[in-house]
Amino acid sequence: MQIGDLVPMLEWTQKTKDGECCELVGKPITDPKFVGEGVGMAVRQEDNALREKLNAALDAIVANNVYKTINDKYFSLDIFHLE
């Protein structure tokens, strides 16, 4: 058994000849004890305006399904929720 970063493991098992030997089983490990609190983007601490614009843009593309369209083009699962 191996444990690895989900997205690269999906790519390897689903899109490469070498990955044909293996399959992913079980549920993704999402416990913050093991994987942290999530992902983020670095913004200067004092740059509140930029942070607010980025958060608003992310909220907007999730709300209007643009995020889903982009996600589905490149990934076989919802990487935002790991489902």
Gaussian input, Z-matrix of N, CA and C with variables (Angstrom, degrees):
# hf/3-21g

backbone

0 1
 N
 C     1     B1
 C     2     B2     1     A1
 N     3     B3     2     A2     1     D1
 C     4     B4     3     A3     2     D2
 C     5     B5     4     A4     3     D3
 N     6     B6     5     A5     4     D4
 C     7     B7     6     A6     5     D5
 C     8     B8     7     A7     6     D6
 N     9     B9     8     A8     7     D7
 C    10    B10     9     A9     8     D8
 C    11    B11    10    A10     9     D9
 N    12    B12    11    A11    10    D10
 C    13    B13    12    A12    11    D11
 C    14    B14    13    A13    12    D12
 N    15    B15    14    A14    13    D13
 C    16    B16    15    A15    14    D14
 C    17    B17    16    A16    15    D15
 N    18    B18    17    A17    16    D16
 C    19    B19    18    A18    17    D17
 C    20    B20    19    A19    18    D18
 N    21    B21    20    A20    19    D19
 C    22    B22    21    A21    20    D20
 C    23    B23    22    A22    21    D21
 N    24    B24    23    A23    22    D22
 C    25    B25    24    A24    23    D23
 C    26    B26    25    A25    24    D24
 N    27    B27    26    A26    25    D25
 C    28    B28    27    A27    26    D26
 C    29    B29    28    A28    27    D27
 N    30    B30    29    A29    28    D28
 C    31    B31    30    A30    29    D29
 C    32    B32    31    A31    30    D30
 N    33    B33    32    A32    31    D31
 C    34    B34    33    A33    32    D32
 C    35    B35    34    A34    33    D33
 N    36    B36    35    A35    34    D34
 C    37    B37    36    A36    35    D35
 C    38    B38    37    A37    36    D36
 N    39    B39    38    A38    37    D37
 C    40    B40    39    A39    38    D38
 C    41    B41    40    A40    39    D39
 N    42    B42    41    A41    40    D40
 C    43    B43    42    A42    41    D41
 C    44    B44    43    A43    42    D42
 N    45    B45    44    A44    43    D43
 C    46    B46    45    A45    44    D44
 C    47    B47    46    A46    45    D45
 N    48    B48    47    A47    46    D46
 C    49    B49    48    A48    47    D47
 C    50    B50    49    A49    48    D48
 N    51    B51    50    A50    49    D49
 C    52    B52    51    A51    50    D50
 C    53    B53    52    A52    51    D51
 N    54    B54    53    A53    52    D52
 C    55    B55    54    A54    53    D53
 C    56    B56    55    A55    54    D54
 N    57    B57    56    A56    55    D55
 C    58    B58    57    A57    56    D56
 C    59    B59    58    A58    57    D57
 N    60    B60    59    A59    58    D58
 C    61    B61    60    A60    59    D59
 C    62    B62    61    A61    60    D60
 N    63    B63    62    A62    61    D61
 C    64    B64    63    A63    62    D62
 C    65    B65    64    A64    63    D63
 N    66    B66    65    A65    64    D64
 C    67    B67    66    A66    65    D65
 C    68    B68    67    A67    66    D66
 N    69    B69    68    A68    67    D67
 C    70    B70    69    A69    68    D68
 C    71    B71    70    A70    69    D69
 N    72    B72    71    A71    70    D70
 C    73    B73    72    A72    71    D71
 C    74    B74    73    A73    72    D72
 N    75    B75    74    A74    73    D73
 C    76    B76    75    A75    74    D74
 C    77    B77    76    A76    75    D75
 N    78    B78    77    A77    76    D76
 C    79    B79    78    A78    77    D77
 C    80    B80    79    A79    78    D78
 N    81    B81    80    A80    79    D79
 C    82    B82    81    A81    80    D80
 C    83    B83    82    A82    81    D81
 N    84    B84    83    A83    82    D82
 C    85    B85    84    A84    83    D83
 C    86    B86    85    A85    84    D84
 N    87    B87    86    A86    85    D85
 C    88    B88    87    A87    86    D86
 C    89    B89    88    A88    87    D87
 N    90    B90    89    A89    88    D88
 C    91    B91    90    A90    89    D89
 C    92    B92    91    A91    90    D90
 N    93    B93    92    A92    91    D91
 C    94    B94    93    A93    92    D92
 C    95    B95    94    A94    93    D93
 N    96    B96    95    A95    94    D94
 C    97    B97    96    A96    95    D95
 C    98    B98    97    A97    96    D96
 N    99    B99    98    A98    97    D97
 C   100   B100    99    A99    98    D98
 C   101   B101   100   A100    99    D99
 N   102   B102   101   A101   100   D100
 C   103   B103   102   A102   101   D101
 C   104   B104   103   A103   102   D102
 N   105   B105   104   A104   103   D103
 C   106   B106   105   A105   104   D104
 C   107   B107   106   A106   105   D105
 N   108   B108   107   A107   106   D106
 C   109   B109   108   A108   107   D107
 C   110   B110   109   A109   108   D108
 N   111   B111   110   A110   109   D109
 C   112   B112   111   A111   110   D110
 C   113   B113   112   A112   111   D111
 N   114   B114   113   A113   112   D112
 C   115   B115   114   A114   113   D113
 C   116   B116   115   A115   114   D114
 N   117   B117   116   A116   115   D115
 C   118   B118   117   A117   116   D116
 C   119   B119   118   A118   117   D117
 N   120   B120   119   A119   118   D118
 C   121   B121   120   A120   119   D119
 C   122   B122   121   A121   120   D120
 N   123   B123   122   A122   121   D121
 C   124   B124   123   A123   122   D122
 C   125   B125   124   A124   123   D123
 N   126   B126   125   A125   124   D124
 C   127   B127   126   A126   125   D125
 C   128   B128   127   A127   126   D126
 N   129   B129   128   A128   127   D127
 C   130   B130   129   A129   128   D128
 C   131   B131   130   A130   129   D129
 N   132   B132   131   A131   130   D130
 C   133   B133   132   A132   131   D131
 C   134   B134   133   A133   132   D132
 N   135   B135   134   A134   133   D133
 C   136   B136   135   A135   134   D134
 C   137   B137   136   A136   135   D135
 N   138   B138   137   A137   136   D136
 C   139   B139   138   A138   137   D137
 C   140   B140   139   A139   138   D138
 N   141   B141   140   A140   139   D139
 C   142   B142   141   A141   140   D140
 C   143   B143   142   A142   141   D141
 N   144   B144   143   A143   142   D142
 C   145   B145   144   A144   143   D143
 C   146   B146   145   A145   144   D144
 N   147   B147   146   A146   145   D145
 C   148   B148   147   A147   146   D146
 C   149   B149   148   A148   147   D147
 N   150   B150   149   A149   148   D148
 C   151   B151   150   A150   149   D149
 C   152   B152   151   A151   150   D150
 N   153   B153   152   A152   151   D151
 C   154   B154   153   A153   152   D152
 C   155   B155   154   A154   153   D153
 N   156   B156   155   A155   154   D154
 C   157   B157   156   A156   155   D155
 C   158   B158   157   A157   156   D156
 N   159   B159   158   A158   157   D157
 C   160   B160   159   A159   158   D158
 C   161   B161   160   A160   159   D159
 N   162   B162   161   A161   160   D160
 C   163   B163   162   A162   161   D161
 C   164   B164   163   A163   162   D162
 N   165   B165   164   A164   163   D163
 C   166   B166   165   A165   164   D164
 C   167   B167   166   A166   165   D165
 N   168   B168   167   A167   166   D166
 C   169   B169   168   A168   167   D167
 C   170   B170   169   A169   168   D168
 N   171   B171   170   A170   169   D169
 C   172   B172   171   A171   170   D170
 C   173   B173   172   A172   171   D171
 N   174   B174   173   A173   172   D172
 C   175   B175   174   A174   173   D173
 C   176   B176   175   A175   174   D174
 N   177   B177   176   A176   175   D175
 C   178   B178   177   A177   176   D176
 C   179   B179   178   A178   177   D177
 N   180   B180   179   A179   178   D178
 C   181   B181   180   A180   179   D179
 C   182   B182   181   A181   180   D180
 N   183   B183   182   A182   181   D181
 C   184   B184   183   A183   182   D182
 C   185   B185   184   A184   183   D183
 N   186   B186   185   A185   184   D184
 C   187   B187   186   A186   185   D185
 C   188   B188   187   A187   186   D186
 N   189   B189   188   A188   187   D187
 C   190   B190   189   A189   188   D188
 C   191   B191   190   A190   189   D189
 N   192   B192   191   A191   190   D190
 C   193   B193   192   A192   191   D191
 C   194   B194   193   A193   192   D192
 N   195   B195   194   A194   193   D193
 C   196   B196   195   A195   194   D194
 C   197   B197   196   A196   195   D195
 N   198   B198   197   A197   196   D196
 C   199   B199   198   A198   197   D197
 C   200   B200   199   A199   198   D198
 N   201   B201   200   A200   199   D199
 C   202   B202   201   A201   200   D200
 C   203   B203   202   A202   201   D201
 N   204   B204   203   A203   202   D202
 C   205   B205   204   A204   203   D203
 C   206   B206   205   A205   204   D204
 N   207   B207   206   A206   205   D205
 C   208   B208   207   A207   206   D206
 C   209   B209   208   A208   207   D207
 N   210   B210   209   A209   208   D208
 C   211   B211   210   A210   209   D209
 C   212   B212   211   A211   210   D210
 N   213   B213   212   A212   211   D211
 C   214   B214   213   A213   212   D212
 C   215   B215   214   A214   213   D213
 N   216   B216   215   A215   214   D214
 C   217   B217   216   A216   215   D215
 C   218   B218   217   A217   216   D216
 N   219   B219   218   A218   217   D217
 C   220   B220   219   A219   218   D218
 C   221   B221   220   A220   219   D219
 N   222   B222   221   A221   220   D220
 C   223   B223   222   A222   221   D221
 C   224   B224   223   A223   222   D222
 N   225   B225   224   A224   223   D223
 C   226   B226   225   A225   224   D224
 C   227   B227   226   A226   225   D225
 N   228   B228   227   A227   226   D226
 C   229   B229   228   A228   227   D227
 C   230   B230   229   A229   228   D228
 N   231   B231   230   A230   229   D229
 C   232   B232   231   A231   230   D230
 C   233   B233   232   A232   231   D231
 N   234   B234   233   A233   232   D232
 C   235   B235   234   A234   233   D233
 C   236   B236   235   A235   234   D234
 N   237   B237   236   A236   235   D235
 C   238   B238   237   A237   236   D236
 C   239   B239   238   A238   237   D237
 N   240   B240   239   A239   238   D238
 C   241   B241   240   A240   239   D239
 C   242   B242   241   A241   240   D240
 N   243   B243   242   A242   241   D241
 C   244   B244   243   A243   242   D242
 C   245   B245   244   A244   243   D243
 N   246   B246   245   A245   244   D244
 C   247   B247   246   A246   245   D245
 C   248   B248   247   A247   246   D246

   B1=1.4451
   B2=1.5182
   B3=1.3261
   B4=1.4558
   B5=1.5157
   B6=1.3027
   B7=1.4566
   B8=1.5177
   B9=1.3239
   B10=1.4524
   B11=1.5096
   B12=1.3005
   B13=1.4554
   B14=1.5313
   B15=1.3168
   B16=1.4541
   B17=1.5215
   B18=1.3062
   B19=1.4640
   B20=1.5333
   B21=1.3352
   B22=1.4683
   B23=1.5324
   B24=1.3284
   B25=1.4620
   B26=1.5278
   B27=1.3321
   B28=1.4656
   B29=1.5234
   B30=1.3163
   B31=1.4573
   B32=1.5218
   B33=1.3180
   B34=1.4620
   B35=1.5245
   B36=1.3398
   B37=1.4625
   B38=1.5185
   B39=1.3130
   B40=1.4604
   B41=1.5258
   B42=1.3260
   B43=1.4623
   B44=1.5214
   B45=1.3393
   B46=1.4605
   B47=1.5174
   B48=1.3258
   B49=1.4673
   B50=1.5342
   B51=1.3314
   B52=1.4725
   B53=1.5195
   B54=1.3305
   B55=1.4580
   B56=1.5091
   B57=1.3333
   B58=1.4630
   B59=1.5219
   B60=1.3151
   B61=1.4665
   B62=1.5263
   B63=1.3210
   B64=1.4549
   B65=1.5247
   B66=1.3107
   B67=1.4592
   B68=1.5253
   B69=1.3123
   B70=1.4576
   B71=1.5204
   B72=1.3174
   B73=1.4586
   B74=1.5224
   B75=1.3208
   B76=1.4541
   B77=1.5160
   B78=1.3043
   B79=1.4668
   B80=1.5214
   B81=1.3340
   B82=1.4676
   B83=1.5316
   B84=1.3082
   B85=1.4613
   B86=1.5194
   B87=1.3315
   B88=1.4691
   B89=1.5218
   B90=1.3078
   B91=1.4579
   B92=1.5312
   B93=1.3447
   B94=1.4638
   B95=1.5308
   B96=1.3192
   B97=1.4653
   B98=1.5273
   B99=1.3389
   B100=1.4522
   B101=1.5219
   B102=1.3287
   B103=1.4620
   B104=1.5242
   B105=1.3145
   B106=1.4543
   B107=1.5165
   B108=1.3006
   B109=1.4655
   B110=1.5178
   B111=1.3010
   B112=1.4594
   B113=1.5073
   B114=1.3039
   B115=1.4568
   B116=1.5171
   B117=1.2948
   B118=1.4508
   B119=1.5129
   B120=1.3048
   B121=1.4442
   B122=1.5238
   B123=1.2952
   B124=1.4581
   B125=1.5268
   B126=1.3194
   B127=1.4640
   B128=1.5282
   B129=1.3131
   B130=1.4698
   B131=1.5279
   B132=1.3184
   B133=1.4595
   B134=1.5307
   B135=1.3126
   B136=1.4675
   B137=1.5310
   B138=1.3288
   B139=1.4579
   B140=1.5348
   B141=1.3329
   B142=1.4616
   B143=1.5195
   B144=1.3235
   B145=1.4658
   B146=1.5280
   B147=1.3196
   B148=1.4606
   B149=1.5306
   B150=1.3241
   B151=1.4677
   B152=1.5320
   B153=1.3207
   B154=1.4704
   B155=1.5268
   B156=1.3375
   B157=1.4627
   B158=1.5284
   B159=1.3278
   B160=1.4720
   B161=1.5249
   B162=1.3274
   B163=1.4678
   B164=1.5302
   B165=1.3294
   B166=1.4649
   B167=1.5290
   B168=1.3266
   B169=1.4643
   B170=1.5305
   B171=1.3257
   B172=1.4665
   B173=1.5277
   B174=1.3170
   B175=1.4712
   B176=1.5291
   B177=1.3309
   B178=1.4633
   B179=1.5216
   B180=1.3394
   B181=1.4675
   B182=1.5265
   B183=1.3286
   B184=1.4659
   B185=1.5256
   B186=1.3210
   B187=1.4652
   B188=1.5288
   B189=1.3343
   B190=1.4732
   B191=1.5311
   B192=1.3289
   B193=1.4736
   B194=1.5244
   B195=1.3227
   B196=1.4638
   B197=1.5263
   B198=1.3268
   B199=1.4644
   B200=1.5239
   B201=1.3382
   B202=1.4676
   B203=1.5254
   B204=1.3195
   B205=1.4668
   B206=1.5241
   B207=1.3313
   B208=1.4635
   B209=1.5258
   B210=1.3341
   B211=1.4599
   B212=1.5293
   B213=1.3315
   B214=1.4610
   B215=1.5244
   B216=1.3117
   B217=1.4619
   B218=1.5280
   B219=1.3317
   B220=1.4515
   B221=1.5292
   B222=1.3254
   B223=1.4643
   B224=1.5219
   B225=1.3206
   B226=1.4646
   B227=1.5255
   B228=1.3208
   B229=1.4590
   B230=1.5168
   B231=1.3162
   B232=1.4624
   B233=1.5190
   B234=1.3204
   B235=1.4699
   B236=1.5215
   B237=1.3296
   B238=1.4663
   B239=1.5287
   B240=1.3313
   B241=1.4682
   B242=1.5202
   B243=1.3180
   B244=1.4738
   B245=1.5206
   B246=1.3164
   B247=1.4679
   B248=1.5097
   A1=108.56
   A2=115.39
   A3=122.36
   A4=108.88
   A5=116.07
   A6=121.74
   A7=106.24
   A8=116.46
   A9=119.53
   A10=111.31
   A11=114.70
   A12=121.77
   A13=108.33
   A14=117.34
   A15=122.96
   A16=114.29
   A17=118.49
   A18=120.36
   A19=111.32
   A20=120.28
   A21=118.14
   A22=112.82
   A23=117.26
   A24=119.57
   A25=110.47
   A26=118.13
   A27=120.87
   A28=110.66
   A29=115.76
   A30=120.29
   A31=110.23
   A32=117.10
   A33=121.89
   A34=111.22
   A35=117.34
   A36=119.99
   A37=112.75
   A38=118.24
   A39=120.70
   A40=114.44
   A41=116.76
   A42=117.45
   A43=115.27
   A44=117.50
   A45=117.98
   A46=110.43
   A47=115.15
   A48=121.70
   A49=109.89
   A50=117.41
   A51=120.96
   A52=112.16
   A53=116.94
   A54=121.22
   A55=114.55
   A56=117.49
   A57=120.42
   A58=112.60
   A59=117.02
   A60=121.09
   A61=112.47
   A62=117.04
   A63=120.02
   A64=111.72
   A65=114.96
   A66=120.49
   A67=108.94
   A68=115.74
   A69=120.94
   A70=108.02
   A71=116.43
   A72=121.00
   A73=109.10
   A74=115.98
   A75=120.55
   A76=111.81
   A77=114.06
   A78=120.62
   A79=109.64
   A80=116.70
   A81=118.95
   A82=110.80
   A83=115.76
   A84=121.30
   A85=107.06
   A86=116.56
   A87=120.67
   A88=112.76
   A89=117.75
   A90=121.16
   A91=109.60
   A92=117.94
   A93=120.80
   A94=113.53
   A95=117.46
   A96=120.91
   A97=110.42
   A98=116.38
   A99=121.17
   A100=113.62
   A101=117.82
   A102=120.27
   A103=114.46
   A104=117.91
   A105=120.31
   A106=112.01
   A107=115.76
   A108=122.11
   A109=113.53
   A110=118.79
   A111=120.77
   A112=110.71
   A113=115.08
   A114=120.41
   A115=108.87
   A116=116.27
   A117=119.52
   A118=111.27
   A119=114.84
   A120=122.73
   A121=106.88
   A122=116.86
   A123=120.78
   A124=110.81
   A125=114.75
   A126=122.95
   A127=106.42
   A128=116.25
   A129=118.03
   A130=110.07
   A131=116.79
   A132=122.06
   A133=112.09
   A134=116.76
   A135=119.76
   A136=113.19
   A137=118.11
   A138=120.93
   A139=111.54
   A140=114.92
   A141=120.79
   A142=113.05
   A143=117.57
   A144=120.64
   A145=110.78
   A146=116.90
   A147=120.23
   A148=110.70
   A149=116.84
   A150=121.12
   A151=110.45
   A152=116.51
   A153=120.22
   A154=111.29
   A155=117.78
   A156=121.06
   A157=111.00
   A158=116.83
   A159=120.04
   A160=111.03
   A161=116.70
   A162=120.02
   A163=111.01
   A164=117.20
   A165=120.74
   A166=110.61
   A167=117.56
   A168=121.03
   A169=110.65
   A170=117.23
   A171=120.69
   A172=110.69
   A173=116.76
   A174=120.36
   A175=110.83
   A176=116.60
   A177=121.08
   A178=111.76
   A179=118.07
   A180=118.36
   A181=111.93
   A182=117.38
   A183=119.16
   A184=109.24
   A185=117.21
   A186=121.84
   A187=112.74
   A188=118.09
   A189=119.44
   A190=113.43
   A191=116.91
   A192=124.43
   A193=115.24
   A194=118.97
   A195=120.27
   A196=109.20
   A197=116.75
   A198=120.11
   A199=110.17
   A200=117.24
   A201=121.53
   A202=110.75
   A203=117.41
   A204=121.60
   A205=110.65
   A206=116.72
   A207=120.88
   A208=109.77
   A209=116.87
   A210=121.63
   A211=111.00
   A212=116.38
   A213=120.74
   A214=112.81
   A215=116.55
   A216=119.90
   A217=111.16
   A218=117.54
   A219=121.11
   A220=114.90
   A221=118.25
   A222=120.60
   A223=111.11
   A224=115.80
   A225=120.82
   A226=112.55
   A227=116.94
   A228=121.35
   A229=108.52
   A230=116.34
   A231=121.55
   A232=108.04
   A233=117.24
   A234=119.35
   A235=112.66
   A236=117.21
   A237=120.91
   A238=110.45
   A239=115.96
   A240=121.57
   A241=113.14
   A242=118.08
   A243=123.74
   A244=111.69
   A245=115.90
   A246=121.44
   A247=109.87
   D1=141.46
   D2=176.10
   D3=-126.03
   D4=148.44
   D5=172.54
   D6=-118.51
   D7=133.54
   D8=-179.00
   D9=-151.64
   D10=174.93
   D11=177.61
   D12=-64.82
   D13=125.88
   D14=-169.75
   D15=-57.67
   D16=-49.80
   D17=-174.08
   D18=-63.69
   D19=-48.80
   D20=176.19
   D21=-62.69
   D22=-34.88
   D23=178.87
   D24=-66.52
   D25=-38.24
   D26=175.41
   D27=-61.17
   D28=-47.25
   D29=178.71
   D30=-57.50
   D31=-46.36
   D32=-176.00
   D33=-64.73
   D34=-46.99
   D35=-176.10
   D36=-74.49
   D37=-28.82
   D38=-174.01
   D39=-99.32
   D40=-19.55
   D41=-171.24
   D42=-127.57
   D43=3.55
   D44=179.89
   D45=-125.56
   D46=152.72
   D47=177.19
   D48=-62.62
   D49=-42.94
   D50=179.62
   D51=-60.61
   D52=-33.53
   D53=-177.73
   D54=-76.03
   D55=-8.74
   D56=179.90
   D57=-63.70
   D58=-19.79
   D59=-178.22
   D60=-74.09
   D61=-13.67
   D62=-168.48
   D63=-131.85
   D64=164.26
   D65=174.28
   D66=-141.99
   D67=151.82
   D68=176.35
   D69=-88.02
   D70=133.26
   D71=179.68
   D72=-130.59
   D73=159.38
   D74=178.59
   D75=80.06
   D76=-176.48
   D77=179.93
   D78=-94.27
   D79=152.51
   D80=175.99
   D81=-60.85
   D82=146.70
   D83=175.99
   D84=-80.68
   D85=114.31
   D86=-177.07
   D87=-120.83
   D88=0.82
   D89=-179.43
   D90=-63.90
   D91=121.71
   D92=-179.66
   D93=-55.52
   D94=-22.94
   D95=177.24
   D96=-59.59
   D97=-31.85
   D98=-177.79
   D99=-102.40
   D100=-34.27
   D101=-172.35
   D102=-116.40
   D103=2.04
   D104=-179.69
   D105=84.39
   D106=-172.46
   D107=-174.67
   D108=-86.72
   D109=-3.77
   D110=-179.87
   D111=133.89
   D112=-162.59
   D113=-179.43
   D114=-110.26
   D115=163.62
   D116=-178.93
   D117=-156.05
   D118=177.09
   D119=178.82
   D120=-127.85
   D121=134.89
   D122=-178.49
   D123=-78.22
   D124=129.87
   D125=175.42
   D126=-137.19
   D127=139.58
   D128=178.33
   D129=-52.57
   D130=137.80
   D131=-175.22
   D132=-54.90
   D133=-36.75
   D134=-177.18
   D135=-84.07
   D136=-3.72
   D137=-175.24
   D138=-92.62
   D139=63.97
   D140=-178.48
   D141=-62.42
   D142=-37.34
   D143=-178.66
   D144=-62.22
   D145=-44.06
   D146=178.88
   D147=-64.98
   D148=-43.95
   D149=179.45
   D150=-59.36
   D151=-43.75
   D152=179.46
   D153=-65.01
   D154=-39.56
   D155=178.15
   D156=-65.41
   D157=-42.80
   D158=178.26
   D159=-63.09
   D160=-45.64
   D161=179.23
   D162=-62.19
   D163=-41.51
   D164=179.13
   D165=-65.05
   D166=-41.07
   D167=179.35
   D168=-64.60
   D169=-42.88
   D170=177.63
   D171=-63.38
   D172=-44.76
   D173=177.64
   D174=-58.81
   D175=-41.40
   D176=-177.91
   D177=-65.86
   D178=-44.20
   D179=-177.95
   D180=-72.73
   D181=-24.65
   D182=172.82
   D183=-71.52
   D184=-44.07
   D185=-177.18
   D186=-65.74
   D187=-35.73
   D188=-176.37
   D189=-98.24
   D190=12.39
   D191=176.47
   D192=69.94
   D193=6.88
   D194=174.19
   D195=-63.95
   D196=-40.39
   D197=177.42
   D198=-56.02
   D199=-47.58
   D200=-178.59
   D201=-61.47
   D202=-41.83
   D203=179.11
   D204=-60.41
   D205=-46.33
   D206=179.43
   D207=-66.34
   D208=-47.45
   D209=-179.85
   D210=-56.08
   D211=-48.80
   D212=-176.03
   D213=-67.07
   D214=-24.77
   D215=177.85
   D216=-69.07
   D217=-33.72
   D218=-172.36
   D219=-111.23
   D220=-19.83
   D221=-173.40
   D222=-131.30
   D223=152.34
   D224=179.86
   D225=-94.13
   D226=3.52
   D227=174.70
   D228=-143.75
   D229=165.54
   D230=178.04
   D231=-77.73
   D232=104.01
   D233=-176.29
   D234=-72.62
   D235=-15.01
   D236=176.75
   D237=-70.73
   D238=-38.94
   D239=-178.17
   D240=-112.62
   D241=-2.21
   D242=-176.07
   D243=54.15
   D244=48.12
   D245=177.70
   D246=-125.50

